Amino acid sequence: MADKGQKKTGSEKNTETEKTKLIPVYVMGKKYLVPETLTIMKALEYAGYRFIRGCGCRGGICGACATVYRKPGDYHIRVGLACQTVVEPDMYLTQIPFYPANRASYDFEKLSANPEEIFKLYPEVFRCIACNSCTKACPMDVEVMDVISAVKQGNIEKAATLSFSCIQCGLCVSRCMGELPQYHIMQLARRIYGSKIAPRAEHLNEAVDAAKSEECRQALEKLMKSDVKQLREIYKDREIEPEMAAEDWTPVRRDYL
Ligand code: FES
């Protein structure tokens, strides 16, 4: 993130002409006036910062925009995603685009589904003091401490299921007194569960077979031989899943699958 000063862009001037109320926020100690309706991420850009790192999907999915802030008169340190959290008057904030956490290296193919594998790679899992700070820090409402407990109990399935919504933002690690790398541990649990414990999904096998089929190869070849105009036509003509589709919705046309 780089500070480019308070120079106004066209869209910023438009925002001002719409008479949106401006509120003060403090970014790394410096005061800026920003529209009260903006998320922290947009407010930082309004203030003249440009994101080089610490920004990805802008939709609460990628976990790149961890932010830490404090509200006036409140001793709590708060955390959240900059792309999802709306600014509040006089908040003090900064971005933590990356939080260093120990990441074990392993050859996944050689790992078994035995929980001992996780204990060997991440012995610090037993440093958890069950303070629950990790859970309180999670912007995705993952019960992080419960996941760590499940890992310690050797219940990889439970750990994987409970941590399904983790977006790897690292905020749990930033608050952990035991210095655990929770998000790496949870990710390993999900990998082991998905690859070595969960039953094989038949529909996935079918999809893999379809991807390897001659029909699919020919369809891809046809696409590769198409020019830009033809590709645009194919794209415009594609069958789109309706917004309110039933859970078992599948496309009627299968010729391009
Ligand atoms: S930018 Fe991806 S979660 Fe905020």
Boltz pocket constraint, residues with backbone or C-beta under 6 A from the ligand:
constraints:
  - pocket:
      binder: B
      contacts: [[A, 54], [A, 55], [A, 56], [A, 57], [A, 58], [A, 59], [A, 60], [A, 61], [A, 62], [A, 63], [A, 64], [A, 65], [A, 81], [A, 82], [A, 83], [A, 84]]
      max_distance: 6.0
